[in-house]
Amino acid sequence: MTETNHDHGHDHDHHPAVQRQRLPKEIQHEHREGNPAAFRWSVLLNSALSGLQLAIGIGFGSLALIGDALHNLGDVAGLLLGWGAERLSARPANRRFTYGFGRSTQLASMVNAALILMASGVVIVEGLQRFGKPVEVHPGPVAWAALAGIVVNLFSARLFGHNHGHDLNRRAAVVHLLTDAAVSAAVLVSALLVGATGIQWLDPLTGIGVGLAVAWTGWQLLQQALVVALDGVPPGIDVEEVERTLAALEGVHSVHHLHIWGMSTSQTALTAHLQRPPGQGDDMALIHQAKNALAQLGIDHSTLQLEPVDPSSSPEAG
């Protein structure tokens, strides 16, 4: 019986399979470390934008703009959490936290989702109350503030680049920013319509619509974060494909005890037992081949155990 863990030791660095296997992880590392300004600038820009929108929303009576500002404040808190979690996840593992601190990014994603849901609830309740007590909206300043929100949020999302899809923590930040851009666009249209028609209830109606859209976004993010928290198979990983890939390796008779989970929002782990007849080639060569195949499927931490074929599972048995 042979067991092997994902190993970064120098003894294995020159093996071609190991070098190919490590490539996706290196790309992820370069992506995280190569763009540290994304969180910093997004926090600064959204903080300034939130203050501007709150002042104008309160001063000129726009609930829709206040809702947009509250969502932006949620983004600021979420970005700070995500930024801190990403830095924490880069810390090396130790004797107590042997898997490192990657789960901190998942916890940040859950908090971000909760913030979105709370902010949306505030806006929806206030919108319903305003139907009974209309507030006069001054559309000019509101429209300009909404336009500023579109520009700031699109620019902030662009700072994260196009390769954030593998990381739930960064994807949550980008989703927040893009959602805010859409919310600001709705507020802009509402302000223009109020200015053109004089219908004041369009603003609280837009505010409620904004709150519902934001709540749906928060719910989706919360579901994704809970999958990671419950050690579910991460999105983008096909369990059947993984099992077929391992079973198709030369000499592998069967695959069992297959477990796949997310170590963080960007790293996937696997454990599995591979059964093979004794004397069917080099065990270490099979392990390296399996790890390389798993890396191509997005699984960069794997523990594989080789076992002899169970005689009771053979067709000739009995």
Helices and strands as residue ranges (DSSP letters): E 2-4, G 10-12, H 16-34, H 37-60, H 63-89, H 103-132, H 139-159, H 168-197, H 202-229, H 239-247, E 254-262, E 268-276, H 283-296, E 301-308, G 311-313
